[in-house]
Amino acid sequence: QVQLVESGGGLVQAGGSLRLSCAASGRTISNAAMGWFRQAPGKEREFVAAISWDGFSTLIGDSVKGRFTISKDNAKNTLYLQMNSLIPEDTAVYYCARRPGRFTFAIASASAYVDWGQGTQVTVSS
Protein backbone atom coordinates (compact mmCIF):
# COMPACT_ATOMS: atom_id res chain seq x y z
CA GLN A 1 0.00 0.00 0.00
CA VAL A 2 1.30 3.43 -0.89
CA GLN A 3 1.27 6.49 1.32
CA LEU A 4 1.45 9.97 -0.16
CA VAL A 5 2.32 12.79 2.22
CA GLU A 6 2.11 16.38 1.08
CA SER A 7 4.11 19.16 2.70
CA GLY A 8 5.18 22.73 2.06
CA GLY A 9 1.82 24.43 2.40
CA GLY A 10 1.26 27.47 4.55
CA LEU A 11 0.30 31.12 4.62
CA VAL A 12 1.85 33.41 2.03
CA GLN A 13 1.16 36.90 0.76
CA ALA A 14 -0.11 37.49 -2.75
CA GLY A 15 2.76 37.51 -5.19
CA GLY A 16 4.76 35.06 -3.13
CA SER A 17 5.90 31.53 -3.84
CA LEU A 18 5.63 28.11 -2.28
CA ARG A 19 6.93 24.69 -3.24
CA LEU A 20 4.80 21.73 -2.36
CA SER A 21 6.27 18.28 -1.99
CA CYS A 22 4.58 14.90 -2.10
CA ALA A 23 6.66 12.09 -0.62
CA ALA A 24 5.66 8.54 -1.45
CA SER A 25 6.32 5.49 0.66
CA GLY A 26 5.38 1.88 0.20
CA ARG A 27 5.35 2.20 -3.58
CA THR A 28 7.51 3.99 -6.07
CA ILE A 29 6.38 6.95 -8.14
CA SER A 30 8.97 6.19 -10.79
CA ASN A 31 6.52 3.91 -12.60
CA ALA A 32 3.49 6.11 -12.11
CA ALA A 33 1.80 9.16 -13.52
CA MET A 34 1.30 11.81 -10.87
CA GLY A 35 -0.95 14.79 -10.41
CA TRP A 36 -1.84 17.72 -8.21
CA PHE A 37 -5.40 18.77 -7.49
CA ARG A 38 -6.89 21.36 -5.17
CA GLN A 39 -10.18 22.03 -3.46
CA ALA A 40 -11.32 25.31 -1.99
CA PRO A 41 -14.17 25.53 0.54
CA GLY A 42 -17.52 25.19 -1.18
CA LYS A 43 -15.95 24.40 -4.55
CA GLU A 44 -15.37 21.27 -6.53
CA ARG A 45 -11.98 19.64 -6.78
CA GLU A 46 -9.91 21.27 -9.49
CA PHE A 47 -7.11 19.90 -11.63
CA VAL A 48 -3.85 21.77 -11.11
CA ALA A 49 -1.03 19.89 -12.83
CA ALA A 50 0.02 16.43 -13.95
CA ILE A 51 3.14 14.66 -15.13
CA SER A 52 3.85 11.44 -16.98
CA TRP A 53 5.80 8.60 -15.41
CA ASP A 54 9.02 9.63 -17.13
CA GLY A 55 8.54 13.35 -16.56
CA PHE A 56 8.62 14.21 -20.24
CA SER A 57 4.96 15.13 -20.51
CA THR A 58 3.22 17.68 -18.29
CA LEU A 59 -0.17 19.34 -18.17
CA ILE A 60 -0.94 22.55 -16.32
CA GLY A 61 -4.42 23.74 -15.47
CA ASP A 62 -5.62 26.89 -17.18
CA SER A 63 -6.06 28.81 -13.93
CA VAL A 64 -2.41 28.31 -12.94
CA LYS A 65 -0.71 28.18 -16.32
CA GLY A 66 2.43 30.28 -16.44
CA ARG A 67 2.68 30.38 -12.64
CA PHE A 68 2.91 26.74 -11.51
CA THR A 69 5.24 23.98 -12.61
CA ILE A 70 5.22 20.29 -11.77
CA SER A 71 8.22 18.00 -11.50
CA LYS A 72 9.15 14.67 -10.02
CA ASP A 73 12.37 13.23 -8.65
CA ASN A 74 12.13 9.49 -9.07
CA ALA A 75 15.32 8.91 -7.12
CA LYS A 76 13.80 10.67 -4.11
CA ASN A 77 10.35 9.23 -4.76
CA THR A 78 8.96 12.75 -4.50
CA LEU A 79 6.63 14.93 -6.56
CA TYR A 80 6.84 18.71 -6.51
CA LEU A 81 4.65 21.67 -7.34
CA GLN A 82 6.38 25.02 -7.65
CA MET A 83 3.87 27.81 -7.21
CA ASN A 84 4.85 31.36 -8.12
CA SER A 85 2.94 34.64 -8.30
CA LEU A 86 0.34 33.29 -5.93
CA ILE A 87 -3.05 34.98 -5.78
CA PRO A 88 -5.83 34.70 -3.18
CA GLU A 89 -7.81 32.49 -5.57
CA ASP A 90 -5.09 29.84 -5.16
CA THR A 91 -6.19 29.32 -1.56
CA ALA A 92 -7.20 25.67 -1.20
CA VAL A 93 -6.19 22.29 0.11
CA TYR A 94 -3.74 20.77 -2.34
CA TYR A 95 -3.65 17.02 -2.93
CA CYS A 96 -1.20 14.84 -4.78
CA ALA A 97 -2.36 11.70 -6.55
CA ARG A 98 -0.76 8.64 -8.13
CA ARG A 99 -1.76 6.47 -11.03
CA PRO A 100 0.42 3.36 -11.37
CA GLY A 101 1.64 2.58 -14.87
CA ARG A 102 4.09 3.89 -17.39
CA PHE A 103 1.77 6.37 -19.02
CA THR A 104 3.73 8.49 -21.47
CA PHE A 105 1.18 11.25 -21.16
CA ALA A 106 0.05 13.39 -18.24
CA ILE A 107 -3.44 12.69 -16.88
CA ALA A 108 -5.82 15.49 -15.92
CA SER A 109 -8.82 13.41 -14.87
CA ALA A 110 -9.09 12.88 -11.13
CA SER A 111 -11.01 9.66 -11.61
CA ALA A 112 -7.96 8.07 -13.22
CA TYR A 113 -5.91 8.30 -10.04
CA VAL A 114 -5.75 5.48 -7.55
CA ASP A 115 -3.85 6.82 -4.56
CA TRP A 116 -4.33 10.17 -2.85
CA GLY A 117 -2.60 12.10 -0.12
CA GLN A 118 -4.29 13.81 2.81
CA GLY A 119 -3.65 17.28 1.48
CA THR A 120 -1.81 20.40 2.57
CA GLN A 121 -3.42 23.79 3.12
CA VAL A 122 -2.26 26.76 1.07
CA THR A 123 -3.58 30.16 2.07
CA VAL A 124 -2.78 33.27 0.07
CA SER A 125 -3.51 36.60 1.71
CA SER A 126 -4.24 39.75 -0.26
C-alpha positions, 0 to 999 in steps of 0.5 A: 500500500502506498502512502502519499504525504504532502508538505510545504503548504502554509500562509503566504502573501499574494505575489509570493511563492511556495513549493509543495512536496509529495513524498511517497512510501510503500510504492515507487512513483517512478513507474506512475503518472502523478498529479496535483489537485486542489479544493477550496471551501464550497468548490469542486476539486480542481485539476492543477497539474500532472506529469507522466511517469518519465517526466517528459509530458506535463499538463498545467491547469488553465487557472495556474498556467504560467505560474505553476510547474510540476516536476518529479524526482524518481530517485527521491520518490517525490513529486513537486509543485512550484507555485509562483505569483500566488493569488488569493484564488489559489487558496485551497487544500492541495492534494497529490495523486498517483496512477500506477503505470508507465503512461507516457502522457500526463493525466488530468482526470481525477477519476484516473488516479488510484492513490491520494494524499491527505492534502496540505493547506495553502492560504494566500492573503491579499 
